[in-house]
Amino acid sequence: MKQVTSLIAQVKKKDVLIKNIDWDSNPEEFSYKTSQNATEQLHDVTSVKEFGVYNESRYVSALVNIDRSSNQNSKLTSYRRAVFTEERLFLKEVLIGEASLYRYKSGNLFRYFFTLENNEGNYEQLVFKRFIPEGTTIKVNERYKQQLTNILKCESVSATDIKAVKYEKNSLVALFKKYNTCVDPEKVYVEDNKSKVAFHISLRPGLKSSSLEFIDSGIFRDISFDFGNMLGVRFGVEAELVLPFNKNKWAFIFEPTYQSFQSDDDTSENTVDYKSIEVPIGLRHYLFLKNSKFYINGGMVLDNPINSSLNGRESTFSSNIMYGVGFVFNEKYGIELRRQSRRDIISRFVGSNGDYFGNFEVILSIQVF
Protein backbone atom coordinates (compact mmCIF):
# COMPACT_ATOMS: atom_id res chain seq x y z
CA MET A 1 0.00 0.00 0.00
CA LYS A 2 1.18 3.54 -0.77
CA GLN A 3 -0.21 6.90 0.23
CA VAL A 4 -2.32 8.63 -2.40
CA THR A 5 -4.47 11.68 -2.84
CA SER A 6 -7.95 10.98 -4.18
CA LEU A 7 -11.20 12.88 -4.53
CA ILE A 8 -13.76 10.47 -3.14
CA ALA A 9 -17.32 10.67 -4.44
CA GLN A 10 -16.15 13.68 -6.46
CA VAL A 11 -16.64 15.90 -3.40
CA LYS A 12 -13.86 15.68 -0.83
CA LYS A 13 -10.15 15.05 -0.89
CA LYS A 14 -8.65 12.22 1.20
CA ASP A 15 -5.19 10.89 1.94
CA VAL A 16 -5.45 7.12 1.96
CA LEU A 17 -3.32 4.01 1.42
CA ILE A 18 -3.74 2.64 -2.07
CA LYS A 19 -2.76 -0.77 -3.36
CA ASN A 20 -0.23 0.45 -5.89
CA ILE A 21 0.36 -2.12 -8.64
CA ASP A 22 1.97 0.35 -11.08
CA TRP A 23 -0.65 -0.28 -13.75
CA ASP A 24 0.54 -0.88 -17.30
CA SER A 25 -2.94 -0.52 -18.80
CA ASN A 26 -5.24 2.15 -17.36
CA PRO A 27 -7.17 0.70 -14.39
CA GLU A 28 -10.93 0.44 -14.21
CA GLU A 29 -10.88 0.37 -10.39
CA PHE A 30 -8.48 0.49 -7.45
CA SER A 31 -8.49 -0.66 -3.83
CA TYR A 32 -7.40 1.32 -0.79
CA LYS A 33 -7.44 1.52 3.02
CA THR A 34 -7.96 4.55 5.23
CA SER A 35 -5.29 3.14 7.60
CA GLN A 36 -3.03 0.10 7.84
CA ASN A 37 -5.54 -1.83 9.96
CA ALA A 38 -8.68 -0.70 8.14
CA THR A 39 -10.80 -2.84 5.83
CA GLU A 40 -9.84 -2.67 2.17
CA GLN A 41 -12.31 -0.73 0.00
CA LEU A 42 -12.85 -0.50 -3.73
CA HIS A 43 -13.52 2.48 -5.98
CA ASP A 44 -14.09 2.66 -9.70
CA VAL A 45 -14.28 5.31 -12.39
CA THR A 46 -17.83 6.32 -11.42
CA SER A 47 -17.14 6.99 -7.73
CA VAL A 48 -14.05 9.23 -7.74
CA LYS A 49 -12.98 12.30 -9.63
CA GLU A 50 -9.30 11.47 -9.50
CA PHE A 51 -6.68 9.43 -7.65
CA GLY A 52 -2.93 9.26 -7.65
CA VAL A 53 0.21 7.95 -6.00
CA TYR A 54 2.50 10.71 -4.73
CA ASN A 55 5.45 11.34 -7.07
CA GLU A 56 4.42 8.44 -9.30
CA SER A 57 1.14 8.75 -11.18
CA ARG A 58 -2.24 10.47 -11.30
CA TYR A 59 -5.48 9.40 -12.97
CA VAL A 60 -8.59 11.47 -13.66
CA SER A 61 -12.10 10.16 -14.22
CA ALA A 62 -13.32 11.60 -17.52
CA LEU A 63 -16.37 11.19 -19.73
CA VAL A 64 -14.86 11.01 -23.21
CA ASN A 65 -15.55 10.04 -26.78
CA ILE A 66 -13.05 7.34 -27.72
CA ASP A 67 -12.32 5.54 -30.98
CA ARG A 68 -11.34 1.92 -30.29
CA SER A 69 -10.41 0.97 -33.87
CA SER A 70 -7.73 -1.71 -33.89
CA ASN A 71 -4.18 -0.93 -35.00
CA GLN A 72 -3.42 -4.56 -35.89
CA ASN A 73 -2.94 -5.09 -39.63
CA SER A 74 -5.35 -8.04 -39.73
CA LYS A 75 -8.11 -6.03 -38.02
CA LEU A 76 -7.91 -2.67 -39.79
CA THR A 77 -11.16 -1.20 -41.04
CA SER A 78 -11.67 -0.16 -44.66
CA TYR A 79 -12.86 3.35 -43.78
CA ARG A 80 -10.89 6.43 -42.74
CA ARG A 81 -13.17 8.03 -40.16
CA ALA A 82 -12.89 7.43 -36.44
CA VAL A 83 -15.96 5.88 -34.83
CA PHE A 84 -16.51 7.21 -31.33
CA THR A 85 -18.35 5.79 -28.35
CA GLU A 86 -18.98 7.68 -25.12
CA GLU A 87 -17.29 6.10 -22.09
CA ARG A 88 -16.16 7.11 -18.64
CA LEU A 89 -12.50 6.17 -18.22
CA PHE A 90 -9.51 6.76 -15.99
CA LEU A 91 -7.06 8.82 -18.06
CA LYS A 92 -3.41 8.90 -16.98
CA GLU A 93 -1.82 12.32 -16.60
CA VAL A 94 1.21 12.74 -18.87
CA LEU A 95 1.86 16.50 -18.90
CA ILE A 96 -0.07 19.27 -17.12
CA GLY A 97 0.01 22.87 -18.30
CA GLU A 98 -1.88 25.43 -20.36
CA ALA A 99 -2.44 22.49 -22.70
CA SER A 100 -2.45 19.15 -20.86
CA LEU A 101 -1.82 15.70 -22.29
CA TYR A 102 -3.35 12.42 -21.07
CA ARG A 103 -2.97 8.79 -22.10
CA TYR A 104 -5.32 5.82 -22.24
CA LYS A 105 -3.94 2.29 -22.72
CA SER A 106 -5.85 -0.97 -22.79
CA GLY A 107 -3.80 -3.92 -24.00
CA ASN A 108 -2.45 -2.92 -27.42
CA LEU A 109 -4.77 0.11 -27.68
CA PHE A 110 -3.15 3.53 -27.15
CA ARG A 111 -5.06 6.81 -27.23
CA TYR A 112 -3.96 10.32 -26.30
CA PHE A 113 -6.28 13.05 -25.03
CA PHE A 114 -5.84 16.75 -24.40
CA THR A 115 -7.57 19.50 -22.48
CA LEU A 116 -6.93 23.23 -22.23
CA GLU A 117 -6.58 25.08 -18.94
CA ASN A 118 -9.51 27.37 -19.72
CA ASN A 119 -11.65 24.38 -20.68
CA GLU A 120 -10.76 21.91 -17.92
CA GLY A 121 -12.95 18.84 -17.81
CA ASN A 122 -13.41 18.66 -21.57
CA TYR A 123 -11.06 15.89 -22.71
CA GLU A 124 -10.76 15.38 -26.46
CA GLN A 125 -9.05 12.46 -28.18
CA LEU A 126 -6.22 13.18 -30.59
CA VAL A 127 -7.21 11.11 -33.62
CA PHE A 128 -4.80 8.71 -35.25
CA LYS A 129 -6.12 5.75 -37.23
CA ARG A 130 -4.61 3.24 -39.65
CA PHE A 131 -7.03 1.83 -42.24
CA ILE A 132 -6.91 -0.16 -45.46
CA PRO A 133 -9.39 0.64 -48.26
CA GLU A 134 -10.27 -2.30 -50.51
CA GLY A 135 -7.57 -3.12 -53.02
CA THR A 136 -5.07 -0.59 -51.64
CA THR A 137 -2.24 -0.42 -49.16
CA ILE A 138 -2.49 0.71 -45.54
CA LYS A 139 -3.22 4.40 -45.12
CA VAL A 140 -3.24 6.67 -42.07
CA ASN A 141 -5.74 9.22 -40.76
CA GLU A 142 -3.57 11.82 -39.01
CA ARG A 143 -6.30 14.16 -37.94
CA TYR A 144 -4.43 14.77 -34.66
CA LYS A 145 -2.04 17.06 -36.53
CA GLN A 146 -4.91 19.34 -37.58
CA GLN A 147 -6.24 19.28 -34.01
CA LEU A 148 -2.83 20.33 -32.70
CA THR A 149 -2.63 23.08 -35.31
CA ASN A 150 -5.93 24.45 -34.01
CA ILE A 151 -5.04 24.39 -30.29
CA LEU A 152 -1.27 24.95 -30.03
CA LYS A 153 -1.13 28.48 -31.39
CA CYS A 154 2.04 30.25 -30.29
CA GLU A 155 4.93 31.79 -32.24
CA SER A 156 7.48 29.14 -31.23
CA VAL A 157 5.29 26.26 -32.43
CA SER A 158 5.68 26.07 -36.19
CA ALA A 159 3.81 24.15 -38.86
CA THR A 160 7.00 22.11 -39.32
CA ASP A 161 6.91 21.11 -35.63
CA ILE A 162 3.35 19.83 -35.94
CA LYS A 163 3.99 18.09 -39.25
CA ALA A 164 6.90 16.18 -37.67
CA VAL A 165 5.14 15.14 -34.44
CA LYS A 166 4.48 11.42 -34.06
CA TYR A 167 1.54 9.79 -32.29
CA GLU A 168 3.70 8.62 -29.38
CA LYS A 169 4.41 9.86 -25.89
CA ASN A 170 7.88 11.41 -26.21
CA SER A 171 7.09 13.25 -29.43
CA LEU A 172 3.77 14.63 -28.15
CA VAL A 173 5.25 15.62 -24.78
CA ALA A 174 8.04 17.57 -26.50
CA LEU A 175 5.49 19.51 -28.56
CA PHE A 176 3.16 20.23 -25.62
CA LYS A 177 6.12 21.40 -23.50
CA LYS A 178 7.24 23.71 -26.29
CA TYR A 179 3.76 25.23 -26.49
CA ASN A 180 3.33 25.60 -22.72
CA THR A 181 6.75 27.24 -22.36
CA CYS A 182 5.87 29.62 -25.17
CA VAL A 183 2.60 30.63 -23.44
CA ASP A 184 4.20 31.12 -20.00
CA PRO A 185 8.03 30.70 -19.79
CA GLU A 186 8.00 31.19 -16.00
CA LYS A 187 5.53 28.47 -15.18
CA VAL A 188 6.71 24.99 -14.12
CA TYR A 189 4.79 22.18 -15.76
CA VAL A 190 4.24 18.78 -14.18
CA GLU A 191 5.33 15.83 -16.31
CA ASP A 192 4.98 12.10 -15.83
CA ASN A 193 8.59 10.91 -15.80
CA LYS A 194 7.80 7.25 -15.26
CA SER A 195 7.67 4.51 -17.84
CA LYS A 196 11.38 4.75 -18.62
CA VAL A 197 13.29 1.59 -19.37
CA ALA A 198 16.24 1.01 -17.01
CA PHE A 199 19.40 -0.66 -18.29
CA HIS A 200 22.06 -2.28 -16.07
CA ILE A 201 25.41 -3.97 -16.64
CA SER A 202 26.78 -6.39 -14.01
CA LEU A 203 29.96 -8.47 -13.70
CA ARG A 204 29.08 -12.08 -12.75
CA PRO A 205 31.92 -14.39 -11.68
CA GLY A 206 31.17 -17.69 -9.98
CA LEU A 207 31.71 -21.40 -9.45
CA LYS A 208 30.04 -24.09 -11.52
CA SER A 209 29.59 -27.77 -10.67
CA SER A 210 28.92 -29.75 -13.85
CA SER A 211 29.02 -33.32 -15.15
CA LEU A 212 29.51 -34.97 -18.54
CA GLU A 213 28.67 -38.43 -19.89
CA PHE A 214 29.82 -39.83 -23.24
CA ILE A 215 27.61 -42.42 -24.97
CA ASP A 216 28.45 -44.11 -28.28
CA SER A 217 25.95 -46.72 -29.45
CA GLY A 218 25.43 -48.63 -32.67
CA ILE A 219 25.00 -52.12 -34.16
CA PHE A 220 28.52 -53.27 -33.18
CA ARG A 221 29.21 -51.00 -30.21
CA ASP A 222 27.68 -49.78 -27.00
CA ILE A 223 30.10 -47.60 -25.09
CA SER A 224 29.51 -45.16 -22.27
CA PHE A 225 31.87 -43.24 -20.02
CA ASP A 226 30.99 -40.93 -17.13
CA PHE A 227 33.50 -38.12 -16.60
CA GLY A 228 31.86 -37.47 -13.25
CA ASN A 229 31.30 -34.15 -11.55
CA MET A 230 33.80 -31.30 -11.81
CA LEU A 231 34.02 -27.89 -10.18
CA GLY A 232 35.09 -25.02 -12.39
CA VAL A 233 34.94 -21.26 -12.72
CA ARG A 234 32.63 -19.22 -14.86
CA PHE A 235 32.65 -15.52 -15.69
CA GLY A 236 29.81 -13.59 -17.25
CA VAL A 237 28.78 -10.04 -18.10
CA GLU A 238 25.04 -9.51 -17.73
CA ALA A 239 22.92 -6.91 -19.50
CA GLU A 240 19.56 -6.37 -17.79
CA LEU A 241 16.66 -4.42 -19.32
CA VAL A 242 14.13 -3.51 -16.59
CA LEU A 243 10.64 -3.09 -18.02
CA PRO A 244 8.76 0.15 -17.17
CA PHE A 245 5.57 -1.31 -15.68
CA ASN A 246 4.30 -3.38 -12.75
CA LYS A 247 6.65 -1.43 -10.44
CA ASN A 248 9.79 -2.53 -12.34
CA LYS A 249 9.31 -6.14 -11.26
CA TRP A 250 10.11 -7.65 -14.68
CA ALA A 251 13.34 -7.61 -16.67
CA PHE A 252 14.96 -9.21 -19.71
CA ILE A 253 18.44 -10.64 -19.13
CA PHE A 254 21.30 -11.41 -21.53
CA GLU A 255 24.53 -12.84 -20.09
CA PRO A 256 27.50 -13.96 -22.27
CA THR A 257 29.51 -16.31 -20.03
CA TYR A 258 32.80 -18.19 -20.37
CA GLN A 259 32.95 -21.72 -18.87
CA SER A 260 35.03 -24.87 -19.30
CA PHE A 261 35.07 -28.62 -18.55
CA GLN A 262 38.33 -30.54 -19.04
CA SER A 263 39.55 -34.04 -18.19
CA ASP A 264 42.68 -34.33 -16.02
CA ASP A 265 43.25 -38.06 -16.60
CA ASP A 266 46.00 -38.49 -19.23
CA THR A 267 45.92 -42.29 -18.90
CA SER A 268 42.31 -42.64 -20.04
CA GLU A 269 41.25 -43.12 -23.65
CA ASN A 270 38.31 -40.85 -22.91
CA THR A 271 39.28 -37.20 -23.19
CA VAL A 272 37.35 -33.96 -23.11
CA ASP A 273 38.47 -30.40 -23.71
CA TYR A 274 35.27 -28.38 -23.62
CA LYS A 275 35.31 -24.57 -23.51
CA SER A 276 32.44 -22.38 -24.58
CA ILE A 277 30.64 -19.06 -24.43
CA GLU A 278 27.20 -19.66 -22.97
CA VAL A 279 24.59 -16.99 -23.65
CA PRO A 280 21.65 -17.23 -21.23
CA ILE A 281 18.66 -15.22 -22.48
CA GLY A 282 15.64 -15.02 -20.23
CA LEU A 283 13.12 -13.25 -18.06
CA ARG A 284 13.52 -12.17 -14.42
CA HIS A 285 10.89 -11.34 -11.80
CA TYR A 286 11.72 -9.33 -8.66
CA LEU A 287 10.21 -9.44 -5.17
CA PHE A 288 11.09 -6.24 -3.32
CA LEU A 289 12.07 -5.81 0.34
CA LYS A 290 13.13 -2.63 2.16
CA ASN A 291 16.79 -2.36 1.07
CA SER A 292 17.05 -5.51 -0.99
CA LYS A 293 15.17 -7.76 -3.37
CA PHE A 294 14.79 -11.42 -4.27
CA TYR A 295 14.30 -12.65 -7.80
CA ILE A 296 13.57 -15.73 -9.85
CA ASN A 297 14.60 -16.09 -13.46
CA GLY A 298 14.57 -18.59 -16.26
CA GLY A 299 15.25 -18.87 -19.94
CA MET A 300 17.26 -20.49 -22.71
CA VAL A 301 21.03 -20.99 -22.89
CA LEU A 302 22.70 -20.78 -26.32
CA ASP A 303 26.07 -22.55 -26.13
CA ASN A 304 28.90 -21.73 -28.54
CA PRO A 305 31.96 -24.06 -28.20
CA ILE A 306 35.52 -22.73 -28.61
CA ASN A 307 37.93 -25.26 -30.22
CA SER A 308 36.40 -28.04 -28.13
CA SER A 309 36.22 -31.80 -28.53
CA LEU A 310 34.97 -34.94 -26.78
CA ASN A 311 36.73 -38.24 -27.56
CA GLY A 312 37.93 -36.86 -30.88
CA ARG A 313 34.55 -35.46 -31.88
CA GLU A 314 34.29 -31.72 -32.38
CA SER A 315 31.81 -29.95 -30.10
CA THR A 316 28.90 -28.24 -31.83
CA PHE A 317 26.39 -25.50 -31.03
CA SER A 318 23.72 -26.60 -28.56
CA SER A 319 21.04 -25.17 -26.29
CA ASN A 320 19.22 -25.96 -23.07
CA ILE A 321 17.12 -24.42 -20.28
CA MET A 322 18.32 -22.59 -17.16
CA TYR A 323 16.53 -21.41 -14.01
CA GLY A 324 17.65 -19.80 -10.76
CA VAL A 325 16.89 -17.72 -7.68
CA GLY A 326 18.84 -14.72 -6.46
CA PHE A 327 19.20 -11.95 -3.92
CA VAL A 328 20.31 -8.34 -4.48
CA PHE A 329 21.45 -5.99 -1.71
CA ASN A 330 21.76 -2.21 -1.88
CA GLU A 331 20.85 -2.27 -5.62
CA LYS A 332 24.42 -3.33 -6.45
CA TYR A 333 25.64 -6.60 -4.93
CA GLY A 334 24.02 -9.96 -5.49
CA ILE A 335 24.22 -13.73 -5.40
CA GLU A 336 22.35 -16.30 -7.49
CA LEU A 337 21.92 -20.07 -7.32
CA ARG A 338 21.28 -21.55 -10.76
CA ARG A 339 20.78 -24.92 -12.48
CA GLN A 340 20.73 -25.97 -16.11
CA SER A 341 19.11 -28.84 -17.98
CA ARG A 342 21.12 -31.33 -20.07
CA ARG A 343 22.46 -30.53 -23.53
CA ASP A 344 24.24 -32.67 -26.13
CA ILE A 345 27.56 -31.00 -27.03
CA ILE A 346 28.29 -33.34 -30.00
CA SER A 347 24.77 -33.51 -31.42
CA ARG A 348 25.79 -33.67 -35.10
CA PHE A 349 27.45 -37.09 -34.63
CA VAL A 350 24.82 -39.79 -35.20
CA GLY A 351 24.89 -42.46 -32.52
CA SER A 352 27.10 -40.40 -30.18
CA ASN A 353 26.00 -38.18 -27.33
CA GLY A 354 27.87 -35.88 -25.02
CA ASP A 355 25.35 -35.17 -22.27
CA TYR A 356 26.53 -32.09 -20.40
CA PHE A 357 24.65 -31.12 -17.25
CA GLY A 358 25.12 -27.85 -15.32
CA ASN A 359 24.29 -29.27 -11.91
CA PHE A 360 24.73 -26.17 -9.83
CA GLU A 361 26.12 -22.63 -10.13
CA VAL A 362 26.90 -20.07 -7.45
CA ILE A 363 27.09 -16.67 -9.11
CA LEU A 364 28.24 -13.44 -7.49
CA SER A 365 27.33 -10.13 -9.12
CA ILE A 366 28.29 -6.48 -8.90
CA GLN A 367 26.44 -3.83 -10.87
CA VAL A 368 28.85 -1.48 -12.66
CA PHE A 369 26.35 0.52 -14.70
Secondary structure per residue as TSV (DSSP state, phi and psi in degrees):
chain	resnum	aa	ss	phi	psi
A	1	M	-	360.0	139.8
A	2	K	E	-129.8	154.9
A	3	Q	E	-74.6	139.3
A	4	V	E	-136.6	164.6
A	5	T	E	-110.9	126.6
A	6	S	E	-139.1	152.4
A	7	L	E	-102.4	99.5
A	8	I	E	-79.2	136.2
A	9	A	T	55.8	21.8
A	10	Q	T	58.4	27.2
A	11	V	T	-127.3	-53.5
A	12	K	E	-122.6	153.0
A	13	K	E	-96.1	134.6
A	14	K	E	-132.3	144.8
A	15	D	E	-97.0	119.6
A	16	V	E	-134.9	179.8
A	17	L	E	-107.7	113.8
A	18	I	E	-101.0	148.2
A	19	K	-	-80.2	98.5
A	20	N	-	-89.3	110.0
A	21	I	-	-109.9	13.3
A	22	D	-	48.9	63.0
A	23	W	-	-53.9	134.6
A	24	D	S	-83.1	-57.4
A	25	S	S	-83.6	155.1
A	26	N	-	-63.1	132.6
A	27	P	-	-73.3	158.2
A	28	E	S	-101.3	-18.2
A	29	E	E	-158.4	168.0
A	30	F	E	-149.4	155.5
A	31	S	E	-112.5	152.2
A	32	Y	E	-155.2	167.0
A	33	K	E	-129.1	148.5
A	34	T	S	-80.3	-17.5
A	35	S	S	-158.5	169.9
A	36	Q	T	-58.6	-35.8
A	37	N	T	-96.4	1.4
A	38	A	S	-78.5	164.9
A	39	T	-	-74.1	139.7
A	40	E	-	-70.7	136.2
A	41	Q	E	-121.2	163.2
A	42	L	E	-125.8	136.1
A	43	H	E	-129.8	149.5
A	44	D	E	-124.6	-170.5
A	45	V	T	-66.7	-18.1
A	46	T	T	-89.7	-13.2
A	47	S	T	-111.5	-3.2
A	48	V	E	-135.0	155.5
A	49	K	E	-87.0	-37.6
A	50	E	E	-161.7	161.6
A	51	F	E	-153.7	157.6
A	52	G	E	-163.7	160.6
A	53	V	E	-105.8	125.2
A	54	Y	T	-50.4	129.7
A	55	N	T	63.4	15.4
A	56	E	T	-128.1	-58.1
A	57	S	E	-158.6	159.7
A	58	R	E	-145.8	135.7
A	59	Y	E	-123.2	141.0
A	60	V	E	-116.8	143.2
A	61	S	E	-84.7	123.5
A	62	A	E	-139.1	137.9
A	63	L	E	-89.2	112.8
A	64	V	E	-131.5	162.3
A	65	N	E	-99.0	121.2
A	66	I	E	-126.1	138.7
A	67	D	E	-98.3	120.3
A	68	R	-	-104.5	26.9
A	69	S	-	-60.1	137.2
A	70	S	-	-70.2	149.2
A	71	N	-	-102.8	0.4
A	72	Q	S	-77.4	135.3
A	73	N	G	-54.5	-38.2
A	74	S	G	-75.7	-10.6
A	75	K	G	-120.8	14.2
A	76	L	-	-68.7	143.7
A	77	T	-	-81.3	168.4
A	78	S	S	-93.4	-4.7
A	79	Y	-	-113.0	153.5
A	80	R	-	-80.0	-35.6
A	81	R	S	-70.0	149.2
A	82	A	-	-81.1	140.3
A	83	V	-	-111.9	114.4
A	84	F	E	-98.5	146.3
A	85	T	E	-126.6	147.6
A	86	E	E	-87.9	126.3
A	87	E	E	-143.0	151.8
A	88	R	E	-100.2	122.5
A	89	L	E	-133.0	158.7
A	90	F	E	-86.8	117.2
A	91	L	E	-99.9	136.9
A	92	K	E	-88.5	130.1
A	93	E	E	-68.6	129.1
A	94	V	E	-111.0	-48.5
A	95	L	E	-148.8	129.0
A	96	I	E	-112.4	130.2
A	97	G	S	-173.0	-156.0
A	98	E	S	-57.1	-41.8
A	99	A	E	-117.8	122.2
A	100	S	E	-108.1	147.3
A	101	L	E	-117.7	136.6
A	102	Y	E	-130.4	158.3
A	103	R	E	-127.2	144.5
A	104	Y	E	-126.9	128.1
A	105	K	E	-132.2	132.5
A	106	S	E	-141.7	102.7
A	107	G	T	64.2	-120.7
A	108	N	T	-91.8	3.2
A	109	L	E	-90.4	123.0
A	110	F	E	-119.3	132.0
A	111	R	E	-138.9	140.7
A	112	Y	E	-112.8	141.8
A	113	F	E	-126.3	156.0
A	114	F	E	-134.8	158.7
A	115	T	E	-147.1	151.7
A	116	L	E	-101.8	150.7
A	117	E	G	-59.9	-35.5
A	118	N	G	-84.7	3.4
A	119	N	G	-138.1	41.8
A	120	E	T	-62.2	138.4
A	121	G	T	101.7	-15.4
A	122	N	-	-102.9	99.0
A	123	Y	-	-100.3	122.6
A	124	E	E	-116.2	135.6
A	125	Q	E	-75.0	135.8
A	126	L	E	-80.5	123.6
A	127	V	-	-91.4	123.2
A	128	F	-	-139.8	125.8
A	129	K	E	-147.8	128.9
A	130	R	E	-93.3	137.8
A	131	F	E	-146.6	166.4
A	132	I	-	-140.2	94.9
A	133	P	-	-60.6	153.2
A	134	E	T	-57.1	130.6
A	135	G	T	76.5	10.6
A	136	T	S	-127.8	179.0
A	137	T	-	-88.1	172.8
A	138	I	-	-64.9	133.4
A	139	K	E	-122.0	168.5
A	140	V	E	-131.0	130.4
A	141	N	E	-91.5	108.7
A	142	E	-	-108.3	50.2
A	143	R	H	-61.4	-24.7
A	144	Y	H	-57.4	-29.6
A	145	K	H	-68.5	-37.4
A	146	Q	H	-69.1	-38.2
A	147	Q	H	-60.3	-44.5
A	148	L	H	-66.4	-35.6
A	149	T	H	-61.2	-37.3
A	150	N	H	-74.2	-30.5
A	151	I	H	-103.8	-29.1
A	152	L	-	-98.2	70.6
A	153	K	-	-100.8	102.3
A	154	C	-	-157.8	151.2
A	155	E	T	-61.5	-26.0
A	156	S	T	-85.0	-9.4
A	157	V	S	-99.8	108.1
A	158	S	-	-95.7	167.3
A	159	A	H	-63.2	-31.8
A	160	T	H	-65.1	-39.5
A	161	D	H	-59.8	-46.1
A	162	I	H	-71.0	-37.3
A	163	K	H	-63.0	-33.2
A	164	A	H	-86.0	-14.2
A	165	V	-	-68.7	136.5
A	166	K	-	-98.8	158.3
A	167	Y	S	-85.1	68.4
A	168	E	S	-151.5	159.5
A	169	K	H	-56.0	-57.3
A	170	N	H	-60.6	-39.8
A	171	S	H	-68.4	-44.2
A	172	L	H	-67.2	-41.0
A	173	V	H	-60.5	-43.5
A	174	A	H	-59.5	-40.5
A	175	L	H	-70.9	-43.7
A	176	F	H	-64.1	-38.5
A	177	K	H	-64.6	-40.1
A	178	K	H	-62.5	-42.7
A	179	Y	H	-66.4	-47.5
A	180	N	H	-62.4	-38.8
A	181	T	H	-67.0	-35.4
A	182	C	H	-65.1	-41.7
A	183	V	H	-68.6	-43.4
A	184	D	-	-147.5	91.6
A	185	P	T	-62.7	-21.0
A	186	E	T	-87.9	-15.4
A	187	K	-	-84.0	139.3
A	188	V	-	-93.2	127.8
A	189	Y	-	-106.2	138.1
A	190	V	E	-83.4	129.2
A	191	E	E	-127.0	141.3
A	192	D	-	-75.7	110.7
A	193	N	-	-98.5	7.7
A	194	K	-	-80.3	-170.3
A	195	S	-	62.3	36.2
A	196	K	-	-106.0	134.6
A	197	V	-	-73.5	132.1
A	198	A	E	-100.5	141.6
A	199	F	E	-127.2	128.4
A	200	H	E	-127.5	147.8
A	201	I	E	-120.6	130.8
A	202	S	E	-132.3	142.8
A	203	L	E	-87.2	136.3
A	204	R	E	-135.8	77.4
A	205	P	E	-80.6	164.0
A	206	G	E	178.7	-177.8
A	207	L	E	-111.7	145.1
A	208	K	E	-134.1	122.3
A	209	S	E	-97.8	118.9
A	210	S	E	-139.1	162.4
A	211	S	E	-135.9	159.1
A	212	L	E	-146.0	133.1
A	213	E	E	-126.8	130.6
A	214	F	E	-100.6	130.1
A	215	I	E	-129.7	129.0
A	216	D	E	-132.4	110.6
A	217	S	E	-129.1	146.1
A	218	G	-	-169.3	-167.1
A	219	I	S	-65.2	-40.5
A	220	F	S	-110.1	11.0
A	221	R	-	-150.2	151.7
A	222	D	E	-155.0	89.2
A	223	I	E	-117.0	139.1
A	224	S	E	-144.0	146.6
A	225	F	E	-145.6	128.9
A	226	D	E	-101.7	114.3
A	227	F	E	-75.7	-6.3
A	228	G	E	77.5	-165.9
A	229	N	E	-100.2	135.9
A	230	M	E	-130.6	148.9
A	231	L	E	-107.1	124.3
A	232	G	E	-137.0	177.7
A	233	V	E	-99.9	156.5
A	234	R	E	-139.4	150.2
A	235	F	E	-142.3	124.2
A	236	G	E	-129.2	160.8
A	237	V	E	-124.7	115.5
A	238	E	E	-101.7	133.1
A	239	A	E	-105.8	125.9
A	240	E	E	-121.6	127.6
A	241	L	E	-111.3	105.3
A	242	V	E	-83.6	126.1
A	243	L	-	-80.1	143.6
A	244	P	S	-87.7	45.0
A	245	F	S	-152.9	172.0
A	246	N	G	51.9	41.4
A	247	K	G	58.7	36.5
A	248	N	G	58.4	34.2
A	249	K	-	-86.4	-11.0
A	250	W	E	-119.2	144.2
A	251	A	E	-150.5	148.9
A	252	F	E	-91.8	141.6
A	253	I	E	-125.9	147.4
A	254	F	E	-145.4	117.8
A	255	E	-	-138.5	84.5
A	256	P	-	-59.4	128.8
A	257	T	E	-139.1	133.4
A	258	Y	E	-92.1	135.8
A	259	Q	E	-149.8	161.0
A	260	S	E	-148.0	157.4
A	261	F	E	-145.9	115.0
A	262	Q	E	-134.1	143.7
A	263	S	-	-84.4	137.8
A	264	D	-	-101.5	-0.4
A	265	D	-	-94.7	101.0
A	266	D	T	-76.5	-15.3
A	267	T	T	-84.7	-14.6
A	268	S	S	-85.6	147.0
A	269	E	S	-75.2	-16.2
A	270	N	-	-92.4	119.1
A	271	T	-	-129.7	146.2
A	272	V	E	-141.2	132.9
A	273	D	E	-134.3	89.7
A	274	Y	E	-116.8	113.2
A	275	K	E	-129.8	141.2
A	276	S	E	-157.3	164.9
A	277	I	E	-105.5	107.3
A	278	E	E	-83.7	142.8
A	279	V	E	-127.9	87.1
A	280	P	E	-67.8	131.5
A	281	I	E	-128.2	123.4
A	282	G	E	-164.4	-165.4
A	283	L	E	-123.7	139.8
A	284	R	E	-123.4	142.3
A	285	H	E	-125.6	127.8
A	286	Y	E	-99.0	148.5
A	287	L	E	-123.9	112.7
A	288	F	E	-86.9	140.4
A	289	L	-	-117.0	-168.4
A	290	K	S	-64.3	-59.3
A	291	N	S	-118.1	17.8
A	292	S	E	-154.3	179.6
A	293	K	E	-157.9	144.7
A	294	F	E	-97.0	160.0
A	295	Y	E	-151.3	158.1
A	296	I	E	-124.7	144.1
A	297	N	E	-145.4	162.5
A	298	G	E	-162.0	161.5
A	299	G	E	169.0	-161.1
A	300	M	E	-105.8	145.5
A	301	V	E	-111.9	122.7
A	302	L	E	-100.0	119.0
A	303	D	E	-107.8	126.5
A	304	N	E	-120.2	100.6
A	305	P	E	-64.9	152.3
A	306	I	S	-121.5	104.6
A	307	N	S	43.9	54.5
A	308	S	-	-115.6	152.6
A	309	S	E	-151.4	156.8
A	310	L	E	-134.6	113.6
A	311	N	T	49.0	46.8
A	312	G	T	80.6	-1.2
A	313	R	E	-102.7	129.0
A	314	E	E	-69.4	134.0
A	315	S	-	-70.1	145.6
A	316	T	-	-124.3	166.5
A	317	F	-	-57.2	139.6
A	318	S	E	-149.2	174.0
A	319	S	E	-149.2	159.5
A	320	N	E	-162.0	-173.4
A	321	I	E	-109.1	143.9
A	322	M	E	-128.0	155.4
A	323	Y	E	-154.6	151.4
A	324	G	E	-164.8	170.3
A	325	V	E	-128.7	147.9
A	326	G	E	-147.1	172.6
A	327	F	E	-140.4	133.7
A	328	V	E	-122.8	131.9
A	329	F	E	-118.1	135.6
A	330	N	T	60.0	27.7
A	331	E	T	60.6	16.0
A	332	K	T	-138.9	-43.9
A	333	Y	E	-105.0	141.7
A	334	G	E	-153.3	168.0
A	335	I	E	-143.0	141.0
A	336	E	E	-134.2	142.3
A	337	L	E	-108.7	125.2
A	338	R	E	-135.7	149.5
A	339	R	E	-128.8	159.1
A	340	Q	E	-130.6	152.5
A	341	S	-	-81.2	174.1
A	342	R	E	-71.2	153.8
A	343	R	E	-145.9	149.0
A	344	D	E	-94.7	113.1
A	345	I	T	-88.3	-0.6
A	346	I	T	-132.2	47.4
A	347	S	T	-66.0	-21.2
A	348	R	T	-81.9	-4.7
A	349	F	S	-94.9	110.4
A	350	V	T	-65.3	130.6
A	351	G	T	88.0	-9.3
A	352	S	E	-117.1	142.1
A	353	N	E	-134.9	140.1
A	354	G	E	-121.1	89.6
A	355	D	E	-83.4	104.8
A	356	Y	E	-99.2	134.9
A	357	F	E	-133.4	116.6
A	358	G	E	-81.9	88.9
A	359	N	E	-60.6	-46.1
A	360	F	E	-161.2	136.4
A	361	E	E	-128.8	138.3
A	362	V	E	-113.7	114.0
A	363	I	E	-116.1	125.1
A	364	L	E	-96.5	150.7
A	365	S	E	-141.8	147.2
A	366	I	E	-138.4	123.4
A	367	Q	E	-78.7	125.4
A	368	V	-	-108.6	-10.6
A	369	F	-	-150.8	360.0
